[in-house]
Structures are given as structure tokens and as C-alpha cells.
Amino acid sequence: MRFFKKDNKTAFEAKGLAQWIAFGPVVFQVARVLRNTGVLRILLEKGSSGLTMVEIQEQLQLPFYGLRVLLESGLGIGLVVLNDEKYNITKTGTYIHNDPLTNVNMNFVHDICYKGLFALDKSIETGKPEGLKEFGNWDTIYEGLSSLPPQVQKSWFAFDHFFSDIAFPPALSKVYNDSIKKILDIGGNTGKWAIASAGYVKDIEITIMDLPGQLEVAREKVKQAGLSDRINFYPANLLDEKTVFPKGFDAIWMSQFLDCFSETEIISILKRCYDSITDDQYVLILEAFWDTQRFEAAAFCLQQTSIYFTALANGNSQMYHSKVFIRCIEDAGFMVEERIDDIGLSHTLLKCKKRKSI
């Protein structure tokens, strides 16, 4: 682990950060509104000459009072600076406006997490996603994903796919070889990996195994891609320990899937993988671990994403430390034969084989 070993802040710096944390919800919403109203956009377009508050107000037709409090808050946050009565956007403001990663994260936090996080303390106590009640009475968010409001679904899938879309191209070349012609994609979600696989290897056959509701979405995506003859579907409740995994595949693939479960559930799923493959076959796992990141900001994002799992997703999973995750793999009877870090923005590929009988 590269980060989080020392407290290097002075007492003055620490107290300043504490105030940022205390006003964190305010900072977040001001940044989001400055972005959404177009304030950051027109300041970026204007460039170094800047705009007065009156000029901004005239262009955006915002109430003067509302604009004033937003801009003055934006000064303290560091999104804008003020010189000679003219506002200019800062580097941070530019990232808030147009950085894809920042926007995906911000939309996800606002549309999915923000209200539900109010119940975080209850989720910590109960081990249940108490904040999910903001959307419906499901045990996990995955059961209700297809029933969420359109904007919430859009932000959820954008967040989920942003990282996989970047990781999949380099992962494909590390997964497929002459020995893998038939693969089981467990937790295949909307079919992103299956469709990418079919495009990468012309004679590959993929079966997506997931909840029935998720498979309906995947089935439509696969149909639109013209791949219905090469991609199959296997509906199953993966948390039901009586669910037996199908056999006859050259490998099992799981991407951004096992982080959706507790350690006990991960071991249960992996044990059933163990029972469905031979000694020569692989379980291939693509995950993001917060301790393997190249940059502290990436580790920070993954650590905070864990809180979404706690308060809204299922109450008992997280973005794991690699040691915790690999211990689950070993407890299920596998060994990690090969580990490849730094795939895409944040992922690690684990190639696992049977270690011993369990």
C-alpha cells in the first residue's frame, strides 16, 4: 500500500480539512449547481479575461442573489477566483465542469447515494442497506435496478460502465487464448463483457449468468448487437447456496461482480465455481482494489464507493483491500496463479486455479 501511512498535516491544516468535511454536503451541492447551471461552462469559454457577476447573470438569467451566494461559496471551495470584480474558473472548476471521471462520480453520488447516505449510521449498525428505502423496499439495489427512476438508472450504469469500458480492451488480450472458446460470465449485468468478447474473438461462445431482471436488459443489448447466436443466458439467484453453477466451460469470468458481496458470500460463490470446473480450468476475476492504486485519488474514490455498498447496495460488501479478497479466494480452495495490476484506470486481473480439494 503506497498511501495512508503517515499524518503529515500541521494542526492548522488538519483543522482546515475538518471544516471542509463538516461542510462537505454544502461543497458538493454548490459544485454540482455551478456545473449544472452553466456558470462554470461560460467562465471556461470566456477564458482569462473573466466575467463580472452582472455579465454572468445576463448570460444565464439566474436570480442575482442565488448567483451571488453560489459564486461566493465557489471562491471558498476553489472553483473560481475573483480579481478586479471579474470571476475566472480555476483548474479544479475546470475538472468539475468537464472531466469525465469527476462527472460520473458526481452524478452517481447525487442521483443514487446522496439521500440514502443519511441512513449510514443505521446501516453500520444493522448491516443492511437502510438508505435503499429512498428508492424501494428491496433487500439489495440489484433486485430493483430495472425499477429505478430513469435518471437514477442512467447515473448508476454510467458509473458502473465507465471503469469497465476502460478496463475491458486491455483485459481481453490477457484473457482469451486458444484454450478458451466457451466462457461463463457470472454477474454479466447488461452484457458489456460478453459483447466485447464476441467482438474480440469470432468463435467464442459466452453464457451470461445473472438475475432474471438483469438478463432481460442484457438480452436486448445482445439482440441489438446481432450476437444472439453466440451469447446465451442462464438466469439464477447467485446468493442462493442451492444454486448449482453450470459445467462445460473453459473458464469462468467475473468482472466488478464479487465486490457486490460480503466475504462469506464471495467464498460461497467461489466454492460453487470450484465445483463446476476442472483442475486445468481458470476462474478469471477483474476487480479494483483500493490498496493497489497508482494514485491516492483513485484509492480515495474506491474507499468512498464502499460506503455506497454499505448504505444503499446491500449493506455488507465493499471495494476490498486485495489481501482480504485474496484470502476469500484461498478459503474457497483456489490459488492466484497470476496477478496483473494496473489494467485500465484501476483494475487487477486475477487468474485463479484449483489449489486442493475442499
For each residue, the residues with C-beta under 8 A, 3 or more apart:
1: 4 5 291
2: 293 294 296 299
3: 293 296 299
4: 1 299
5: 1
6:
7: 14
8:
9: 13 14 17
10: 13 14
11: 14 15
12: 15 16
13: 9 10 16 17
14: 7 9 10 11 17 18
15: 11 12 18 19
16: 12 13 19 20
17: 9 13 14 20 21
18: 14 15 21 22
19: 15 16 22 23
20: 16 17 23 24 27
21: 17 18 24
22: 18 19
23: 19 20 26 27
24: 20 21 27 28
25: 28 29 114
26: 23 29 30 73
27: 20 23 24 30 31 73 77
28: 24 25 31 32 106 109 110 114
29: 25 26 32 33
30: 26 27 33 34 70 73 74 77
31: 27 28 34 35 74 77 79 96 106
32: 28 29 35 36 106 110
33: 29 30 36 37 70
34: 30 31 37 39 40 70 71 74 79 80 93 96
35: 31 32 39 40 41 96 97 103 106
36: 32 33
37: 33 34 60 62 70
38: 41 42 59 60
39: 34 35 42 43 56 60 62 67 70 71 74
40: 34 35 43 44 79 89 93 94 96 97
41: 35 38 44 45 97
42: 38 39 45 46 51 56 59 60
43: 39 40 46 50 51 56 80 87 88 89 93
44: 40 41 47 89 93 94 97 98
45: 41 42
46: 42 43 49 50 51
47: 44
48: 88
49: 46 86
50: 43 46 83 86 87 88
51: 42 43 46 55 56 59 86 87
52: 55 56 85 86 87
53: 56 57 64 67 68 71 85 87
54: 57 58
55: 51 52 58 59
56: 39 42 43 51 52 53 59 60 62 67 71 87
57: 53 54 60 61 62 64 67
58: 54 55 61
59: 38 42 51 55 56
60: 37 38 39 42 56 57 67
61: 57 58
62: 37 39 56 57 66 67
63: 66 67
64: 53 57 67 68
65: 68 69
66: 62 63 69 70
67: 39 53 56 57 60 62 63 64 70 71
68: 53 64 65 71 72
69: 65 66 72 73
70: 30 33 34 37 39 66 67 73 74
71: 34 39 53 56 67 68 74 75 80 82 87
72: 68 69 75 76
73: 26 27 30 69 70 76 77
74: 30 31 34 39 70 71 77 79 80 93
75: 71 72 78 79 80 81 82
76: 72 73
77: 27 30 31 73 74 92
78: 75 90 92 93
79: 31 34 40 74 75 89 90 92 93 96
80: 34 43 71 74 75 87 88 89 90 93
81: 75 87 88 90
82: 71 75 85 86 87 88
83: 50 86 88
84:
85: 52 53 82
86: 49 50 51 52 82 83
87: 43 50 51 52 53 56 71 80 81 82
88: 43 48 50 80 81 82 83
89: 40 43 44 79 80 93 94 97
90: 78 79 80 81 93 94
91: 94 95
92: 77 78 79 95 96
93: 34 40 43 44 74 78 79 80 89 90 96 97
94: 40 44 89 90 91 97 98 99
95: 91 92 98 99 102
96: 31 34 35 40 79 92 93 99 102 106
97: 35 40 41 44 89 93 94
98: 44 94 95 103
99: 94 95 96 102 103
100: 103 104 162
101: 104 105 162 345
102: 95 96 99 105 106
103: 35 98 99 100 106 107
104: 100 101 107 108 158 159 162
105: 101 102 108 109 159 301
106: 28 31 32 35 96 102 103 109 110
107: 103 104 110 111 155 158 159
108: 104 105 111 112 113 155 156 158 159 308
109: 28 105 106 112 113 114
110: 28 32 106 107 113 114 155
111: 107 108 114 151 152 154 155 156
112: 108 109 116 152 155 156 159 308 312
113: 108 109 110 116 117 131 307 308 311 312
114: 25 28 109 110 111 117
115: 118 131 134
116: 112 113 119 129 130 131 132 133 134 135 311 312
117: 113 114 120 131 307 311 312
118: 115 131
119: 116 122 123 130 131 133 311
120: 117 123 124 130 131 307 310 311
121: 124 125
122: 119 125 126 130
123: 119 120 126 127 128 129 130 131 310 311 315
124: 120 121 310
125: 121 122
126: 122 123 130 315
127: 123 315 316
128: 123 315
129: 116 123 132 139 140 141 309 310 311 312 313 314 315
130: 116 119 120 122 123 126 133 311 315
131: 113 115 116 117 118 119 120 123 134 311 312
132: 116 129 135 136 138 140 141 144 311 312 313
133: 116 119 130 136 137
134: 115 116 131 312
135: 116 132 138 141 144 148 149 152
136: 132 133 144 147 148
137: 133
138: 132 135 141 143 144
139: 129 143 314
140: 129 132 143 144 313 314
141: 129 132 135 138 144 145 148 312 313 314
142: 145 211 214 260 313 314
143: 138 139 140 211 213
144: 132 135 136 138 140 141 147 148
145: 141 142 148 153 156 213 214
146: 153 213 214 216 217
147: 136 144
148: 135 136 141 144 145 152 153 156
149: 135 152 153
150: 153 154
151: 111 154 155
152: 111 112 135 148 149 155 156
153: 145 146 148 149 150 156 157
154: 111 150 151 157 158
155: 107 108 110 111 112 151 152 158 159
156: 108 111 112 145 148 152 153 159 160
157: 153 154 160 161 190
158: 104 107 108 154 155 161 162
159: 104 105 107 108 112 155 156 162 163
160: 156 157 163 164 189 256
161: 157 158 164 165 190 192
162: 100 101 104 158 159 165 166
163: 159 160 166 167 256 288 344 345 346 347
164: 160 161 167 168 192 193 255 256 344
165: 161 162 168 192
166: 162 163 169 344 345
167: 163 164 170 171 255 286 343 344 345 346 347
168: 164 165 171 172 192 193 196 255 344
169: 166 172 173 196 344
170: 167 173 174 343 344
171: 167 168 174 175 255 286 343 344 347 349
172: 168 169 175 176 196 197 200
173: 169 170 176
174: 170 171 340 343 349
175: 171 172 180 251 253 284 349
176: 172 173 180 197 200 201 204
177: 180
178:
179: 250
180: 175 176 177 183 204 250 251
181: 203 204 205 250
182: 204 205 206 207 248 249 250
183: 180 197 204 205 206 207 249 250 251 252 253
184: 206 207 209 234 245 246 249 251 252 253 276
185: 188 193 194 197 206 207 208 209 253 254 255
186: 209 210 238 245 252 253 254 257 269 273
187: 209 210 238 254 255 256 257 258 260
188: 185 191 192 193 194 206 208 209 210 214 218
189: 160 192 210 214 217 218 257
190: 157 161 214 217 218 221
191: 188 194 195 208 217 218 219 221 222 231
192: 161 164 165 168 188 189 195 196 221
193: 164 168 185 188 196 197 206 253 255
194: 185 188 191 197 198 206 208 218 222 227 231
195: 191 192 198 199 221 222 225 227 231
196: 168 169 172 192 193 199 200
197: 172 176 183 185 193 194 200 201 204 206
198: 194 195 201 202 204 206 225 227 230 231
199: 195 196
200: 172 176 196 197 204
201: 176 197 198 204
202: 198
203: 181
204: 176 180 181 182 183 197 198 200 201 230
205: 181 182 183 230 231 232
206: 182 183 184 185 188 193 194 197 198 230 231 232
207: 182 183 184 185 231 232 233 234 246 249
208: 185 188 191 194 215 218 231 232 233 234
209: 184 185 186 187 188 233 234 235 236 238 245 246
210: 186 187 188 189 214 215 218 235 236 238
211: 142 143 214 215 235 236 237 238
212: 215 216 235
213: 143 145 146 216 217
214: 142 145 146 188 189 190 210 211 217 218
215: 208 210 211 212 218 219 233 235
216: 146 212 213 219 220
217: 146 189 190 191 213 214 220 221
218: 188 189 190 191 194 208 210 214 215 221 222 233
219: 191 215 216 222 223 228 233
220: 216 217 223 224
221: 190 191 192 195 217 218 224 225
222: 191 194 195 218 219 225 227 228 231
223: 219 220 226 228
224: 220 221
225: 195 198 221 222
226: 223
227: 194 195 198 222 230 231
228: 219 222 223 231
229:
230: 198 204 205 206 227
231: 191 194 195 198 205 206 207 208 222 227 228
232: 205 206 207 208
233: 207 208 209 215 218 219
234: 184 207 208 209 246
235: 209 210 211 212 215
236: 209 210 211 240 243
237: 211 240 243
238: 186 187 209 210 211 243 269
239: 261 265 268
240: 236 237 243
241: 268 272
242:
243: 236 237 238 240 272
244: 272 275 276
245: 184 186 209 252 272 273 275 276
246: 184 207 209 234 249 276
247: 276 277
248: 182
249: 182 183 184 207 246 252 276 277 281
250: 179 180 181 182 183 281
251: 175 180 183 184 277 281 282 283 284
252: 183 184 186 245 249 273 276 277 281 282 283 284
253: 175 183 184 185 186 193 284 286
254: 185 186 187 257 258 283 284 285 286
255: 164 167 168 171 185 187 193 285 286 287
256: 160 163 164 187 259 286 287 288
257: 186 187 189 254 260
258: 187 254 261 266 269 270 285 287 325 328
259: 256 287 288 309 317 318 319 320
260: 142 187 257 309 313 314 317
261: 239 258 265 266 269 314 316 317
262: 265 266 314 316 317
263: 266 267 324 327 328
264: 267 268
265: 239 261 262 268 269 316 317
266: 258 261 262 263 269 270 325 328 332
267: 263 264 270 271 328 331 332
268: 239 241 264 265 271 272
269: 186 238 258 261 265 266 272 273
270: 258 266 267 273 274 283 328 329 332 333 334
271: 267 268 274 275 332 333 358
272: 241 243 244 245 268 269 275 276
273: 186 245 252 269 270 276 277 283 332
274: 270 271 277 332 333 334 354 358
275: 244 245 271 272
276: 184 244 245 246 247 249 252 272 273
277: 247 249 251 252 273 274 281 282 283 354
278: 281
279: 353 354
280: 353
281: 249 250 251 252 277 278 353
282: 251 252 277 337 351 352 353
283: 251 252 254 270 273 277 334 352 353
284: 175 251 252 253 254 349 350 351 352
285: 254 255 258 329 349 350 352
286: 167 171 253 254 255 256 343 347 348 349 350
287: 255 256 258 259 320 325 347 348 350
288: 163 256 259 302 319 346 347 348
289: 292 293 302 319 320 321 322 325 348
290: 293 299 302 303 306 319 320 321
291: 1 299 321 322 323
292: 289 322 341 342 348
293: 2 3 289 290 296 298 299 302 346
294: 2 298 342
295: 298 299
296: 2 3 293 299 300
297: 300 301
298: 293 294 295 301 302 345 346
299: 2 3 4 290 291 293 295 296 302 303
300: 296 297 303 304
301: 105 297 298 304 305
302: 288 289 290 293 298 299 305 306 319 346
303: 290 299 300 306 319
304: 300 301 307 308
305: 301 302 308 309 319
306: 290 302 303 309 310 318 319
307: 113 117 120 304 310 311
308: 108 112 113 304 305 311 312 313
309: 129 259 260 305 306 312 313 314 315 316 317 318 319
310: 120 123 124 129 306 307 313 315 316 318
311: 113 116 117 119 120 123 129 130 131 132 307 308 315
312: 112 113 116 117 129 131 132 134 141 308 309
313: 129 132 140 141 142 260 308 309 310 317
314: 129 139 140 141 142 260 261 262 309 317
315: 123 126 127 128 129 130 309 310 311
316: 127 261 262 265 309 310
317: 259 260 261 262 265 309 313 314
318: 259 306 309 310
319: 259 288 289 290 302 303 305 306 309
320: 259 287 289 290 324 325
321: 289 290 291 324 325
322: 289 291 292 325 326 348
323: 291 326 327
324: 263 320 321 327 328
325: 258 266 287 289 320 321 322 328 329
326: 322 323 329 330 336 350
327: 263 323 324 330 331
328: 258 263 266 267 270 324 325 331 332
329: 270 285 325 326 332 334 335 336 350 352
330: 326 327 333 334 335 355
331: 267 327 328
332: 266 267 270 271 273 274 328 329 358
333: 270 271 274 330 354 355 356 357 358
334: 270 274 283 329 330 352 353 354 355
335: 329 330 352 353 354 355
336: 326 329 339 350 351 352
337: 282 351 352 353
338: 349 350 351
339: 336 348 349 350 351
340: 174 343 348 349 351
341: 292 348
342: 292 294 348
343: 167 170 171 174 286 340 347 348 349
344: 163 164 166 167 168 169 170 171 347
345: 101 163 166 167 298
346: 163 167 288 293 298 302
347: 163 167 171 286 287 288 343 344
348: 286 287 288 289 292 322 339 340 341 342 343
349: 171 174 175 284 285 286 338 339 340 343
350: 284 285 286 287 326 329 336 338 339
351: 282 284 336 337 338 339 340
352: 282 283 284 285 329 334 335 336 337
353: 279 280 281 282 283 334 335 337
354: 274 277 279 333 334 335
355: 330 333 334 335
356: 333
357: 333
358: 271 274 332 333
